[in-house]
């Protein structure tokens, strides 16, 4: 189960990177931060996954903390993007969808990581 958590974190990191690329490709003039944040956050998450695969315990909890922090940021940014879209800014549709997808992935990953960590502590 522990190895599965490492693979989850690495996949999540790859997902964040790909979404960052898509965000950048959708608007290269104004979405440079999408590429940078997708690369950095995806790279950090993949690094935590690599540590978990190497059986370094604190890597799992670092992954939990990072994913929780990102979920908070994605919640904030998706609400702002959807509100901008509701206010008539049609350019916010793609960012709102992409940020919401990243939020959904973060929320799906968090309980899995926490459960693996709690089970590991009992062993």
Secondary structure, 3 states (H helix, E strand, C coil): CHHHHHHHHHHHHHHHHHHHHHHHHHCCCCCHHHHHHHHHHHHHHHHHHHHHHCCCHHHHHHHHHHHHHHHHHHHHHHHHHHHHHHCCCHHHHHHHHHHHHHHHHHHHHHHHHHHHHHHHHHC
